[in-house]
């Protein structure tokens, strides 16, 4: 179970690493057809809250919804809090084969599902910045893949 929780923790830290690397002037950069950078982070938090509400209402009760115009520090705080709550939800499954209420087949697949979802949004953020002519520095772009040091 430790490896599964560590995998979730790394994914959560990568989101914060990306958020921290985006210049303030670029946080509202829109995708040509899609959400702006800020909205992707808010959406990731909202999806975590959706799962918490369905699977662990007690953990959901400790969370704060982010509004569309949430400030960077509010986004970071929200992602940190919802990331910890998802970690607790997964820990409650007790094993990678354990259950998450409302999700099939098991906790390991739940973590994979969330990591895939959040990775998609990280890619959308990177694409929006690139389309706007403000790509991430190579150190950050490649750093998103350095799970061994995050």
MIDOSE-1310 file (N, C-alpha, C; in nm, 2 decimals, decimal comma, always signed):
residues 150
xxxx	+0,08/-0,12/+0,00/+0,00/+0,00/+0,00/+0,09/+0,13/+0,00; +0,20/+0,11/+0,06/+0,29/+0,23/+0,07/+0,33/+0,28/-0,07; +0,36/+0,19/-0,17/+0,39/+0,24/-0,30/+0,28/+0,31/-0,37; +0,15/+0,26/-0,35/+0,04/+0,32/-0,41/+0,02/+0,46/-0,35
xxxx	+0,03/+0,48/-0,22/+0,02/+0,61/-0,16/+0,13/+0,70/-0,21; +0,25/+0,65/-0,22/+0,36/+0,73/-0,26/+0,34/+0,78/-0,41; +0,28/+0,69/-0,49/+0,25/+0,73/-0,63/+0,15/+0,84/-0,63; +0,05/+0,84/-0,55/-0,05/+0,95/-0,54/+0,02/+1,08/-0,49
xxxx	+0,11/+1,07/-0,39/+0,18/+1,18/-0,34/+0,26/+1,25/-0,45; +0,33/+1,17/-0,53/+0,42/+1,22/-0,63/+0,33/+1,30/-0,73; +0,22/+1,24/-0,77/+0,13/+1,30/-0,87/+0,08/+1,44/-0,81; +0,05/+1,44/-0,69/+0,00/+1,56/-0,63/+0,11/+1,67/-0,62
xxxx	+0,23/+1,63/-0,59/+0,34/+1,73/-0,59/+0,37/+1,78/-0,73; +0,36/+1,70/-0,83/+0,38/+1,74/-0,96/+0,29/+1,85/-1,00; +0,16/+1,84/-0,96/+0,06/+1,95/-0,99/+0,11/+2,08/-0,93; +0,16/+2,07/-0,80/+0,20/+2,19/-0,74/+0,33/+2,25/-0,80
xxxx	+0,42/+2,16/-0,84/+0,54/+2,20/-0,91/+0,51/+2,27/-1,04; +0,41/+2,22/-1,11/+0,37/+2,29/-1,24/+0,30/+2,43/-1,20; +0,21/+2,43/-1,11/+0,15/+2,56/-1,07/+0,25/+2,66/-1,03; +0,35/+2,62/-0,95/+0,45/+2,71/-0,91/+0,54/+2,77/-1,02
xxxx	+0,55/+2,69/-1,13/+0,64/+2,73/-1,24/+0,57/+2,82/-1,34; +0,44/+2,84/-1,33/+0,37/+2,92/-1,43/+0,38/+3,07/-1,38; +0,43/+3,15/-1,47/+0,43/+3,30/-1,44/+0,29/+3,35/-1,41; +0,28/+3,44/-1,32/+0,15/+3,50/-1,29/+0,08/+3,55/-1,41
xxxx	+0,15/+3,62/-1,50/+0,09/+3,67/-1,62/+0,03/+3,56/-1,72; +0,07/+3,44/-1,70/+0,03/+3,33/-1,78/-0,08/+3,25/-1,72; -0,12/+3,27/-1,60/-0,22/+3,18/-1,53/-0,35/+3,18/-1,60; -0,39/+3,29/-1,67/-0,52/+3,29/-1,74/-0,51/+3,27/-1,89
xxxx	-0,39/+3,21/-1,93/-0,38/+3,18/-2,07/-0,48/+3,07/-2,11; -0,56/+3,10/-2,21/-0,66/+3,00/-2,26/-0,60/+2,90/-2,36; -0,65/+2,78/-2,36/-0,62/+2,69/-2,47/-0,70/+2,74/-2,59; -0,65/+2,72/-2,71/-0,72/+2,78/-2,83/-0,87/+2,74/-2,82
xxxx	-0,90/+2,62/-2,79/-1,04/+2,58/-2,77/-1,05/+2,50/-2,64; -1,08/+2,57/-2,53/-1,08/+2,50/-2,41/-1,06/+2,59/-2,29; -1,03/+2,53/-2,17/-1,02/+2,60/-2,05/-0,88/+2,68/-2,04; -0,89/+2,78/-1,96/-0,76/+2,86/-1,94/-0,68/+2,78/-1,83
xxxx	-0,56/+2,81/-1,82/-0,47/+2,74/-1,73/-0,53/+2,73/-1,59; -0,57/+2,85/-1,53/-0,63/+2,85/-1,40/-0,74/+2,75/-1,39; -0,83/+2,75/-1,49/-0,95/+2,66/-1,48/-0,91/+2,51/-1,48; -0,80/+2,48/-1,54/-0,76/+2,33/-1,53/-0,73/+2,29/-1,39
xxxx	-0,66/+2,38/-1,32/-0,62/+2,35/-1,18/-0,75/+2,34/-1,09; -0,84/+2,44/-1,12/-0,96/+2,44/-1,04/-1,05/+2,32/-1,07; -1,05/+2,27/-1,19/-1,12/+2,15/-1,23/-1,06/+2,03/-1,17; -0,93/+2,02/-1,16/-0,87/+1,90/-1,10/-0,91/+1,89/-0,95
xxxx	-0,91/+2,01/-0,88/-0,96/+2,01/-0,75/-1,11/+1,97/-0,74; -1,19/+2,02/-0,83/-1,33/+1,99/-0,82/-1,36/+1,84/-0,85; -1,28/+1,78/-0,93/-1,30/+1,64/-0,95/-1,26/+1,56/-0,83; -1,16/+1,60/-0,77/-1,12/+1,53/-0,64/-1,23/+1,55/-0,54
xxxx	-1,29/+1,67/-0,53/-1,40/+1,69/-0,44/-1,52/+1,60/-0,47; -1,55/+1,59/-0,60/-1,66/+1,50/-0,64/-1,65/+1,36/-0,59; -1,52/+1,31/-0,60/-1,50/+1,17/-0,56/-1,51/+1,16/-0,40; -1,46/+1,27/-0,34/-1,47/+1,27/-0,19/-1,61/+1,27/-0,14
xxxx	-1,69/+1,35/-0,21/-1,83/+1,36/-0,17/-1,90/+1,23/-0,19; -1,87/+1,16/-0,30/-1,94/+1,03/-0,32/-1,88/+0,91/-0,24; -1,75/+0,92/-0,21/-1,68/+0,81/-0,14/-1,65/+0,82/+0,00; -1,64/+0,95/+0,05/-1,60/+0,97/+0,19/-1,65/+1,11/+0,23
xxxx	-1,78/+1,12/+0,25/-1,84/+1,25/+0,29/-1,77/+1,32/+0,41; -1,72/+1,24/+0,50/-1,65/+1,31/+0,61/-1,52/+1,38/+0,56; -1,45/+1,32/+0,47/-1,34/+1,39/+0,41/-1,38/+1,51/+0,32; -1,49/+1,49/+0,25/-1,54/+1,60/+0,17/-1,57/+1,72/+0,25
xxxx	-1,63/+1,70/+0,37/-1,67/+1,81/+0,46/-1,56/+1,90/+0,50; -1,43/+1,85/+0,49/-1,32/+1,93/+0,53/-1,26/+2,02/+0,42; -1,32/+2,01/+0,30/-1,27/+2,07/+0,18/-1,34/+2,20/+0,15; -1,27/+2,29/+0,08/-1,33/+2,41/+0,03/-1,33/+2,41/-0,12
xxxx	-1,44/+2,44/-0,18/-1,45/+2,45/-0,32/-1,38/+2,57/-0,37; -1,31/+2,56/-0,48/-1,24/+2,67/-0,55/-1,33/+2,74/-0,65; -1,33/+2,87/-0,64/-1,41/+2,94/-0,74/-1,33/+2,96/-0,87; -1,40/+3,00/-0,98/-1,34/+3,01/-1,11/-1,22/+3,10/-1,11
xxxx	-1,22/+3,21/-1,03/-1,12/+3,31/-1,03/-1,02/+3,29/-0,91; -1,02/+3,17/-0,86/-0,93/+3,15/-0,74/-0,79/+3,20/-0,76; -0,73/+3,25/-0,66/-0,59/+3,30/-0,67/-0,49/+3,18/-0,66; -0,37/+3,20/-0,71/-0,27/+3,10/-0,71/-0,26/+3,03/-0,57
xxxx	-0,25/+3,11/-0,46/-0,23/+3,06/-0,33/-0,35/+2,98/-0,29; -0,47/+3,02/-0,33/-0,59/+2,94/-0,30/-0,59/+2,81/-0,37; -0,55/+2,81/-0,50/-0,54/+2,69/-0,58/-0,44/+2,60/-0,51; -0,32/+2,65/-0,47/-0,22/+2,56/-0,41/-0,27/+2,50/-0,28
xxxx	-0,34/+2,58/-0,20/-0,39/+2,54/-0,08/-0,50/+2,43/-0,10; -0,59/+2,46/-0,20/-0,70/+2,36/-0,23/-0,64/+2,23/-0,28; -0,55/+2,24/-0,37/-0,49/+2,11/-0,42/-0,41/+2,04/-0,31; -0,35/+2,11/-0,22/-0,28/+2,04/-0,11/-0,38/+1,97/-0,02
xxxx	-0,49/+2,04/+0,01/-0,59/+1,98/+0,10/-0,66/+1,86/+0,03; -0,71/+1,88/-0,09/-0,78/+1,77/-0,16/-0,68/+1,66/-0,19; -0,56/+1,69/-0,21/-0,46/+1,58/-0,24/-0,44/+1,49/-0,11; -0,44/+1,56/+0,00/-0,43/+1,48/+0,13/-0,55/+1,40/+0,16
xxxx	-0,67/+1,46/+0,13/-0,79/+1,39/+0,15/-0,81/+1,27/+0,06; -0,76/+1,28/-0,07/-0,77/+1,17/-0,16/-0,67/+1,06/-0,11; -0,55/+1,10/-0,06/-0,46/+1,01/+0,00/-0,52/+0,93/+0,11; -0,59/+1,00/+0,20/-0,66/+0,93/+0,31/-0,77/+0,84/+0,26
xxxx	-0,84/+0,88/+0,16/-0,94/+0,79/+0,10/-0,88/+0,66/+0,05; -0,77/+0,67/-0,02/-0,70/+0,56/-0,07/-0,64/+0,47/+0,04; -0,59/+0,54/+0,14/-0,54/+0,46/+0,26/-0,65/+0,38/+0,33; -0,77/+0,43/+0,33/-0,88/+0,36/+0,39/-0,91/+0,23/+0,32
xxxx	-0,87/+0,22/+0,20/-0,89/+0,10/+0,12/-0,81/-0,02/+0,18; -0,70/+0,02/+0,25/-0,61/-0,07/+0,32/-0,52/-0,15/+0,23; -0,55/-0,19/+0,11/-0,47/-0,26/+0,02/-0,49/-0,20/-0,12; -0,40/-0,22/-0,21/-0,42/-0,18/-0,35/-0,55/-0,25/-0,41
xxxx	-0,58/-0,37/-0,36/-0,70/-0,44/-0,41/-0,83/-0,40/-0,34; -0,81/-0,31/-0,24/-0,93/-0,27/-0,16/-1,02/-0,18/-0,24; -1,14/-0,15/-0,18/-1,24/-0,08/-0,25/-1,25/+0,07/-0,22; -1,29/+0,14/-0,32/-1,32/+0,28/-0,30/-1,47/+0,29/-0,34
xxxx	-1,55/+0,34/-0,24/-1,69/+0,34/-0,26/-1,73/+0,42/-0,39; -1,81/+0,35/-0,48/-1,85/+0,41/-0,60/-1,76/+0,40/-0,72; -1,64/+0,33/-0,70/-1,54/+0,31/-0,80/-1,51/+0,16/-0,82; -1,50/+0,11/-0,94/-1,46/-0,03/-0,97/-1,34/-0,02/-1,06
xxxx	-1,25/-0,11/-1,05/-1,25/-0,23/-0,97/-1,19/-0,22/-0,83; -1,08/-0,13/-0,81/-1,01/-0,13/-0,68/-0,93/+0,00/-0,66; -0,87/+0,01/-0,55/-0,80/+0,13/-0,51/-0,68/+0,16/-0,61; -0,61/+0,06/-0,65/-0,50/+0,08/-0,75/-0,55/+0,14/-0,88
xxxx	-0,66/+0,10/-0,93/-0,72/+0,15/-1,05/-0,78/+0,29/-1,02; -0,83/+0,32/-0,91/-0,87/+0,45/-0,87/-0,76/+0,55/-0,88; -0,64/+0,52/-0,82/-0,53/+0,61/-0,82/-0,48/+0,62/-0,97; -0,48/+0,52/-1,05/-0,44/+0,53/-1,19/-0,54/+0,62/-1,26
xxxx	-0,67/+0,61/-1,24/-0,77/+0,69/-1,30/-0,74/+0,84/-1,27; -0,72/+0,87/-1,14/-0,70/+1,01/-1,10/-0,56/+1,06/-1,16; -0,46/+0,98/-1,16/-0,33/+1,02/-1,22/-0,35/+1,05/-1,37; -0,42/+0,96/-1,44/-0,44/+0,98/-1,58/-0,52/+1,11/-1,60
xxxx	-0,62/+1,13/-1,52/-0,71/+1,25/-1,54/-0,62/+1,38/-1,52; -0,55/+1,38/-1,41/-0,47/+1,50/-1,38/-0,35/+1,52/-1,47; -0,30/+1,41/-1,53/-0,19/+1,42/-1,63/-0,25/+1,48/-1,76; -0,37/+1,44/-1,79/-0,43/+1,50/-1,91/-0,44/+1,65/-1,89
xxxx	-0,48/+1,70/-1,78/-0,50/+1,84/-1,76/-0,36/+1,91/-1,75; -0,26/+1,85/-1,70/-0,12/+1,91/-1,70/-0,08/+1,92/-1,85; -0,11/+1,83/-1,93/-0,08/+1,84/-2,08/-0,16/+1,95/-2,14; -0,28/+1,97/-2,10/-0,36/+2,08/-2,16/-0,30/+2,21/-2,12
xxxx	-0,26/+2,22/-1,99/-0,19/+2,35/-1,94/-0,07/+2,37/-2,03; +0,01/+2,27/-2,04/+0,14/+2,29/-2,12/+0,11/+2,33/-2,26; +0,01/+2,27/-2,32/-0,03/+2,31/-2,46/-0,08/+2,45/-2,47; -0,16/+2,49/-2,37/-0,22/+2,63/-2,37/-0,10/+2,73/-2,37
xxxx	+0,00/+2,71/-2,28/+0,11/+2,79/-2,27/+0,19/+2,80/-2,40; +0,21/+2,68/-2,45/+0,29/+2,67/-2,58/+0,22/+2,75/-2,69; +0,09/+2,73/-2,70/+0,01/+2,80/-2,81/+0,02/+2,95/-2,79; +0,02/+2,99/-2,67/+0,03/+3,14/-2,64/+0,17/+3,20/-2,66
xxxx	+0,27/+3,11/-2,69/+0,40/+3,16/-2,71/+0,48/+3,17/-2,58; +0,43/+3,11/-2,47/+0,50/+3,11/-2,34/+0,52/+2,97/-2,29; +0,59/+2,89/-2,36/+0,61/+2,75/-2,32/+0,68/+2,74/-2,19; +0,66/+2,63/-2,12/+0,73/+2,60/-2,00/+0,88/+2,59/-2,03
xxxx	+0,96/+2,64/-1,94/+1,11/+2,62/-1,95/+1,13/+2,46/-1,96; +1,23/+2,42/-2,03/+1,27/+2,28/-2,04/+1,28/+2,21/-1,91; +1,34/+2,28/-1,81/+1,36/+2,23/-1,68/+1,23/+2,19/-1,61; +1,12/+2,27/-1,64/+0,99/+2,24/-1,58/+0,92/+2,13/-1,67
xxxx	+0,92/+2,15/-1,80/+0,86/+2,05/-1,89/+0,91/+1,91/-1,87; +1,04/+1,90/-1,86/+1,10/+1,77/-1,84/+1,08/+1,72/-1,69; +1,08/+1,82/-1,60/+1,07/+1,80/-1,46/+0,93/+1,73/-1,43; +0,83/+1,76/-1,51/+0,70/+1,69/-1,49/+0,71/+1,54/-1,50
xxxx	+0,81/+1,49/-1,56/+0,83/+1,35/-1,58/+0,93/+1,29/-1,49; +0,99/+1,37/-1,40/+1,09/+1,32/-1,31/+1,03/+1,28/-1,18; +0,96/+1,17/-1,18/+0,89/+1,12/-1,06/+0,98/+1,07/-0,95; +1,10/+1,04/-0,99/+1,20/+0,99/-0,89/+1,25/+1,10/-0,80
xx	+1,23/+1,23/-0,84/+1,28/+1,34/-0,75/+1,17/+1,43/-0,71; +1,05/+1,40/-0,74/+0,94/+1,48/-0,70/+0,87/+1,43/-0,58
